[in-house]
Amino acid sequence: MGRSRYLRAVHPGPAGGLDPEAPETLLECLVGVSERIGRPAVLVAMDDLSAIAVARIASMLDGRFRIPHQPDGLPARVADKAELSRLCARWDIPHPETVIPESGAEAAEAAWRLGLPVVAKWSRPWLLPAGAGLRSTTLVHTAAEARRLYERTEEAGSRLLLQRFLPAGTDTDWFFHGAFGRGGHPLLAGSGRKELSWPVRTGLTAVGRWLPDPAVEEAGLRLARRLGYQGILDLDFRRDEEGCFRLVDFNPRPGAQFRLFTDEGGLDVVQAMYLDLTGQRVPEPAGGPGRVFVAENYALLAAVRGRQLPWRSSAGGRDAVPPPARAEGTGAGQGRTAGEGSGGEGPGGERPGSVRVAPRAERGRVEAAWFAADDPMPFFAMLAAFLGRGAGKGARALRGVPAHGRRTARAVVRAPRQRARDLTPPAAPAAPNHPAAPAEPDELVTR
């Protein structure tokens, strides 16, 4: 943010960091910021810790900042994994089967009953001590490991949860972003699919696509309405083996890929929230589905490690090669770069595994982001992955081993490569589902 051309000033945070259990230092800091600004400003928390702390002092900031009004302690309740599990059970929202053990023996027994491996989560991850080696989420492979993790409950500062592991795969990871006015009224909302992630299959969104899904959207809207939620939220879902979308995480703030949900007029969830808090009319969203978000360094690294490209056709067609990039601003105050393209792509009518070459009129826009300057580790990991693959290929060539397969002689017959325009789309099934092959991007925009 320090290099954004839209940034006017930077105000230092509380000395010694932010403690949500003692937000007095944040209150003192924000009062000073308010006095320097000289007029009420819109305050948007960008991480869970800030959202929890700001909600606890919101009443004392009245008249100084415009803040979404939340019921008492709501951000802390939904960010608390144990409380989220209870809310889902109460309101019949699909959620992974969860056990909150009361002893080490019960943790070991629950791990066996849920089926190893299981997912272990600390209820309030913001309380984890730095340098203790404890992670907010861990994949546990043995009952003994679950027992040992439970024995560190006092050190972690919150309760341990064990959840049934939902395997990751193609078309399993989805998310829902929304901005809501008073009473859970949606200002802008949408569902999307995570197509690449870093770390592979478990981490943040490296490539995501805005795809409407009725089940995901209905669950997100119903949850916000019942909570009376006001503000911005980011929900993570994973589809289980039976096709049921299960809520796995609730973030009471903008998600890292919130710019994915930007309509044709440049409206995103942060702008919608700003307009609502300042008493301005929020326009009806126009277009948007089919839009693609790419975190370039993470996406390339995930593609290398996951042995797939985000826009590669699976039917022998040529890889999508985006035209030359051009940087283009998205309007004053947004501080981001967006690509302009043609209309959005709807959910389509293809069954999983089918191939469809979308006409240019249906290809989505691409929102690209580059985080290497803020976090250099993905760059070094990407470089190591490339070097590792090259060294592996060289070693196999010296040993006479093919790139894939055993040391056996075989004949390889290559079919002639078809052009994309020669591929005939398969007939749509009676019950259309989401497209398995994502549309090719019109443009790739870099900073």
N, C-alpha and C positions, 0 to 999 in steps of 0.2 A: 504493500500500500504506500510505502514511502516514495515510490517512483511514479505513482499514477498521475497522469496529466490533469485529472479532475480533482485531485486532492488539494485542499486549500490550506489546511493546518493539521498538525499532529499534536495531540495532548497526551502527555505521559500518564500511565496508569498508576494505581496505588503503589506506594513504596513497599517492597517486600512481597508483591504479588497479590493475587485475589484469593480470599478465603470465604467461601459461601456461608460457612457457619458463623463468621464474624464479619458481616458486610459493612461495618461502620467505616472502615478505611475507604471502601469504594464510595460510600455516601459522601465523605469528606472530599474525595477526589472529584466526584461529579458536580458537587456544589461549586468547587473552584472552576471547573470547566464552564459551567453555566454562567458564572459571573464574567468570565472572559469573553464568552460569546455575546452576552448581553440581551438575549431574547430566547424564548422557548425553542428548543431544537428537537427533532425526532431522534429517538434513541432506539437502535436496533441491536440486540445482543446477537453475536455471531458464533457463540459456542454454548454448550450446556451449562458450563460453570457460570458464565456471565448471565445467562437467562435466569438461573436460579437465584443468583445474588441480586440482580436488578428487581426481580419480582418481590423480594423480601423488603426492599426499601422504596418501592414504587410510590407508596402513599406520601413519603417524605420528599419526593421529587416533584410533587404536584405543583404546577406553575413554572417549573424550570425546564422540564422535558415533556415531550409528548410520547407516552409509552402505552402499548396495548394493555388494556385492563384485563387482568386475569383473576379468576377466583383465588382465594388465599392458598398459597403454596402449590398451585397447580403445576408449574414447571418442574418443581422438585418431585412431585408425585409421579408424573409421567416419565421422568428421566430415571426414577427408581425402578429397577428391573422387577423387584418383587411386587411393588404396587401396581405396575403395569400388568403383570400376570394376573393379579386379582381383579383388576378392572376388566380385562378381556374375558375372564371366567364369568363375571357378573353380567356383562352385556352381550354374551354369546358372540364374541369376536374370535375367530380362529387364531390360535396361538400354539406354539410348540408345547407339548406336554412338559410340565415343569414341576420339579420337586424342590422344596426348601428344607434341607436336612437339619435336624436338631443335634446331631452328634456325628462323630467320625464314622461310627459303625453304620449309621443310617445313610450317610453319604455313600459309603461303599456299596450298601445294599441297593440304593437307588440307582447307582451307576449300572449295576447288573440288570436291574429290572427295566430301565429305560433302553438298554442295549448299547454296548460299547461300539464305537466311541461315543461319548456324550459331550455336550457343550457346558462348560462351567463359566458362570458369570458372577461378578461381584455386584450386589444390589446397587450400591452407590459408588461407581468407579471414581468419581471426583475426590473421594476420600483416601484413595490409595496413596501410601507414602512414596515419595520419589526415591529411586535407588534401591527399592526393596525387591525388585525382580518380579513383582506381581503385575499381571496383565489383566485388563478389564474382562477379556474373554479368552478362554483357553480350551483347546480340544483335549479332553481327557481320554486316555486309551486303556487304562486299567483301574480296577476298583481301589487298589492301594494308592494310586495317584489321587483319586478323589478324596480318600481319607486324609492324605497328607495336606491337600489343599484346604480342606475344612479346618484342620488344626491351625491354620494361619488366619482364622477369622478375626481374632482380636487385633492382629497386626494390620489387616486390611481395613478395619473400621466399619464394615457393613457385612450383611449376611451373604452366604454363598447360595447360588441357585444352580441346579443341574437341569438341563433341558435335553430333550430328545434331539439327536443330530439329524438335520434334514440335508441329505446329500445335494451338493451343487451340481449343476449341469446346464445344458442349453435351455434357455427360456425359463429358468427357475428364479432368478433374482429380479425383483421389481421394487419400485419405490413410488411414493406419492408425495407431492409437494403442494402446499396450499397457503394462501393468505386469507385470513378470516376477520370479519368485522365483529361487532358485538353480537353475542348469542350464537356464535358459530356460523354466521352468515358468510358463505364463500364469496370472496372477491375475485380470486383466480386460483384454479386448482387443476392438477393433471397427474396422470400416472405415466410411468416410464419403465423401460426394461434396461437392466445392466447387461451389456453385451461383452465387455471386457472389464476386468478388475485387477487391481494390484494391491497386495499380493494376489496371485491367480486364484480365482474362485472364492476368495474370502475377504478381500480388502475393499478399498474405496473404488469409486467408479472411474475407470479409465476411458471407456466408451459407453455412452448411454443414449437411448433413443426415446423420444416422446411418443408413446403408444397408448391410446385410450383402451382401458380394460374395465368393463362394468363392475366386476367383482372387487378389484382394487380400489376403484374410485368410490364405490358405495361404502366400503369399509372405512375409508378415510373420512368421507363426509359424515357418516353416521357417528364416528368416534368424536369428531370435532363438535358436532351438534350436541351430543349428550354431555360433553365436558363443558359446554359453553365457552369453547376456546376462542380467544381473540389474539391474533398475531400470526406468525409464520411457523409452520411445522414441516417436518421431514420424517416420513414413515418408511421403514424398510420391511418388505415382505419376501418370503420365500415359498415357492410352490412345492407342495409335498408330492409323494408318489401317486396320490389319488387325484391330483390336480387342484387341491384346495390351497388357496393363498393364506399363509399364516403370518401374522404380524410378529416380527422379531425385534423391532426397535422403534422407539419414539423419541425424536429429537425436537425439543421445543425451540427451534431456531432455524434459519435457512440452512439447507444442505449445501455441501461443497459444489454440487452440480446444479444449483438453482437456476443458473442462466439457461439451462436447457429449456425451461418452461417460459419462453419468451414469445409473445405473439407477433404478428406481422407489423404491428405498430411499435414494437420495442418494449411492451409492457411485461414486466416480470413480477415476482411476488414481492420483492423489496419495494419497487415503485408503487405497486398496488397498495401496500401497507402505508407508504408515505402519503399517498393521495388521501387515503381514508383518515389517517390521523390528523391531517391538516384541513379537513373539512371539504376536500375537493371531490368531484365526482370521479369514480373509477369507471373507465369505459368498458364496455362489453368486449371480452377477448375476441380477436379476429384471427382465425387460423392458428397454426402452431404445430399440431401433430405431424410427426415425420421428421421433426428437427433432431439433429444429432449433436451431442456434446463430446468433445475429445480433449482429454488432458494429454497432450502430445507425448511427453517423455514417458509417463506411466503407460500410455496405450502401446507405444512401441516396445517397451520392456515386457508388458503382458503378452503382446503378440509373439515375441521371441520365445518367452518361457512357455507359453501355452500352445505353441506351434500352430497359430492361426492368425489370419489377418482380419481386421474388423469388417472389411468390405469385399472379401474374396468370394467369388462365386464358387459353388460346390459342384458345378456341372461341366467343368472343363472350359468354361468361358474365360475371357481375359480378365485379369484383375482390373478393378476400377482404378483409373489414374485421374486424380482430380486435376482440373485445369490450373494454370498458374494462380498463386494466391494473391489476394490484394487486401490490404488492411483498410478497414472502414469503421469509423466511429459510430456508436449507437445512440448518440444524443448526449447533451450536456448533463452531467450529474451521475451518469451511469458508471463511468470509469472502466468500461470493458470493451472488447472488440467483438464484432459479430459478422458473420458472412451473410451475404444476401443471395437468395436462391429463388427457386420456383416454389410453388405451393406445397403444402405438407402432404405426407403420405398417410392414408388411413390405415386401419388395422388390417386391410387386405382380406383375401379369401383363401389363403393357402394353408394346407395342413403341414404340420412339422415334417421337415425333410424335403418338401417340395422346393422347386427352383423357379424363381420368377425374376425376369429382367424388367425392372420398372421403367416405363417411359420417363423421359426427362421431366415432363410436367408433374410427375409424382415424386420426384426425388427430394429429400428433405434438405434443409439448410444445415450448416455445420457451425457450431460454436466451439472454437478452439481456445485452450488455455495452456500456458506454459509455466510450470512451477519450479523449474530447475534452479532459478536464482534464489528462491526461498528455501529449497530443500535439495541440496546437491547429491544426496545419497542415491536417488533413482538414476541420475546420470551415470555415476560410477558403477552401479549395479547393472545398468544397461550395457555399458562398455564391457564389463566382465562377462556378461551373458554372450555378447557377440564374440569376444575372444575365445570363450569356452567352447562355443559351437564350432568355431573355425578350427580350434585345436583338436576337437573330437573328430571332425571330418578328416583332418590330416592324419591322425593316428589310425583311423579306419582304413584310409587309402594305403598307408604303409603296410598294414596287416592284410590287405586284400579283402576287407569286409565291406559289403555294400552299406550305404547310408542307413538302410532299414532292412533287417532280416539277418539270417545266419550266414555263415561262411559256406554257402552252397551255390552251385552254378544254376542260373535260371535265365530264361529268355524273357525279355521285356518287350511287349508290343504296345506301342503308343498310338492311340487313336488320333486322327487329324483334329487339330484344334478348331472348334467352331467359333464363328464370330457371334457376338452377343445378339445381333439382330436376327440370326438364324435359329436361335433357340425358341422353341414353341412353349409357351407357358402351359402347364398342366391344367386340366379342368378343375375348377374349384369344388370342394366337397359340399355336401348338403349343409353341414354345420361349420361355417367358416371359423378359422382360428387366426392367430397372429402369424405374420410372415416369418418363415424360418430364415430366409436369406434377406438380410437388410438391404435397403436401397443404397445405391452408390451416391456419394456426396457430390453436389454440384461444385463446391469450392471448399478448400481447406484454408482457413484464415489463421495467420500467425501474427504475433506481436513483433 
